[in-house]
């Protein structure tokens, strides 16, 4: 018999991140990390850090980073929220805004953490099927709900939508909070920051893990109306006032202030992405249009699982999702030019 105390434990299926490995010579293209290092200013900030000050609690308001982000995006400091990676920010947003009892809506093919949070926080939800081209139909969201969550660009497809699409969604969902998850927006997508003044129910979530090369520091950001940000702050301070450590605050601010480096690395990733998309099509792959730092591909003559295993055997990690509708697709993070050339050569050899 199962002990009574075990029956009272929370039962949940957790999110599964991309495989990690310390294999020497590994080409790691499975976690959507940036192949380039952070801004040199980040190194300078870390080298100048007063380690003696780490005995003290960090600034709970992360004022230096908040100020840098406020200036960068042209919003008030009271419209900026930060957390321990965008996953932390999104989890706080789910707790803060999806409390009505009505199901929230998000696509059936999207970031797989969304249903995990719904299970954890006991938030009802409905998944809305993407069309045959993996696009969102805005009309599917024209109905009462507890909230809407849309990644733009979407993951794992990399497909993004423009201003008219986002305004369509917002104009038809003014009675609930709409979260636009912009984790990959800096690689060619359209950011809806200009819509913040018009829609007080809009929350934009971004991350430093992708375009700013700081996945190891865990910095996430939300931008929204003062009402939404104040609610996030209240929920955060109800369980952990210090979600941002002192190191992340200093390094994050330094990264924001080096806009030239940020834009240059984004351009490099975009250029490599477009070159590799063309090369993959030349190998017979169907490649989804991408505004992210990855490509979502399938091959008509080779099973995705077999390609995944073959690349893994050559110490090249890409991502395979054993999920309905996309089990014959692969997600390939954009690495350096050298890494992508090795992948393309391995694929060509495998496909014959």
Rosetta blueprint (number, residue, H / E / L):
1 X L
2 X L
3 X L
4 X H
5 X H
6 X H
7 X H
8 X L
9 X L
10 X L
11 X L
12 X L
13 X L
14 X L
15 X L
16 X L
17 X L
18 X L
19 X L
20 X L
21 X L
22 X L
23 X L
24 X L
25 X L
26 X L
27 X E
28 X E
29 X L
30 X L
31 X L
32 X L
33 X L
34 X L
35 X L
36 X L
37 X L
38 X L
39 X L
40 X H
41 X H
42 X H
43 X H
44 X H
45 X H
46 X H
47 X H
48 X L
49 X L
50 X L
51 X H
52 X H
53 X H
54 X H
55 X H
56 X L
57 X L
58 X L
59 X L
60 X L
61 X L
62 X L
63 X H
64 X H
65 X H
66 X H
67 X H
68 X H
69 X H
70 X H
71 X H
72 X H
73 X H
74 X L
75 X L
76 X L
77 X H
78 X H
79 X H
80 X E
81 X E
82 X E
83 X E
84 X L
85 X H
86 X H
87 X H
88 X H
89 X H
90 X H
91 X H
92 X H
93 X H
94 X H
95 X H
96 X H
97 X H
98 X L
99 X L
100 X L
101 X L
102 X L
103 X L
104 X E
105 X E
106 X E
107 X E
108 X L
109 X L
110 X L
111 X L
112 X L
113 X H
114 X H
115 X H
116 X H
117 X H
118 X H
119 X H
120 X H
121 X H
122 X L
123 X L
124 X L
125 X E
126 X E
127 X E
128 X E
129 X L
130 X L
131 X L
132 X L
133 X L
134 X L
135 X L
136 X L
137 X L
138 X H
139 X H
140 X H
141 X H
142 X L
143 X L
144 X L
145 X L
146 X L
147 X E
148 X E
149 X E
150 X E
151 X E
152 X L
153 X L
154 X L
155 X L
156 X L
157 X L
158 X L
159 X L
160 X L
161 X L
162 X L
163 X H
164 X H
165 X H
166 X H
167 X H
168 X H
169 X H
170 X H
171 X H
172 X L
173 X L
174 X L
175 X L
176 X L
177 X L
178 X E
179 X E
180 X E
181 X E
182 X L
183 X L
184 X L
185 X H
186 X H
187 X H
188 X L
189 X L
190 X L
191 X L
192 X H
193 X H
194 X H
195 X H
196 X L
197 X L
198 X L
199 X L
200 X L
201 X L
202 X E
203 X E
204 X E
205 X E
206 X E
207 X E
208 X L
209 X L
210 X L
211 X L
212 X L
213 X L
214 X L
215 X L
216 X L
217 X L
218 X L
219 X L
220 X E
221 X E
222 X E
223 X E
224 X E
225 X L
226 X H
227 X H
228 X H
229 X H
230 X H
231 X H
232 X H
233 X H
234 X H
235 X H
236 X H
237 X L
238 X L
239 X L
240 X L
241 X L
242 X L
243 X L
244 X L
245 X L
246 X H
247 X H
248 X H
249 X H
250 X H
251 X H
252 X H
253 X H
254 X H
255 X H
256 X H
257 X H
258 X L
259 X H
260 X H
261 X H
262 X H
263 X H
264 X H
265 X H
266 X H
267 X H
268 X H
269 X H
270 X H
271 X H
272 X H
273 X H
274 X H
275 X H
276 X H
277 X H
278 X H
279 X H
280 X H
281 X H
282 X H
283 X L
284 X L
285 X E
286 X E
287 X E
288 X L
289 X L
290 X L
291 X L
292 X L
293 X L
294 X E
295 X E
296 X E
297 X E
298 X E
299 X E
300 X L
301 X L
302 X E
303 X L
304 X H
305 X H
306 X H
307 X H
308 X H
309 X H
310 X H
311 X H
312 X H
313 X H
314 X L
315 X L
316 X E
317 X E
318 X L
319 X E
320 X E
321 X L
322 X L
323 X L
324 X L
325 X L
326 X L
327 X L
328 X L
329 X L
330 X E
331 X E
332 X E
333 X E
334 X L
335 X L
336 X L
337 X H
338 X H
339 X H
340 X H
341 X H
342 X H
343 X H
344 X H
345 X H
346 X H
347 X H
348 X H
349 X H
350 X H
351 X H
352 X L
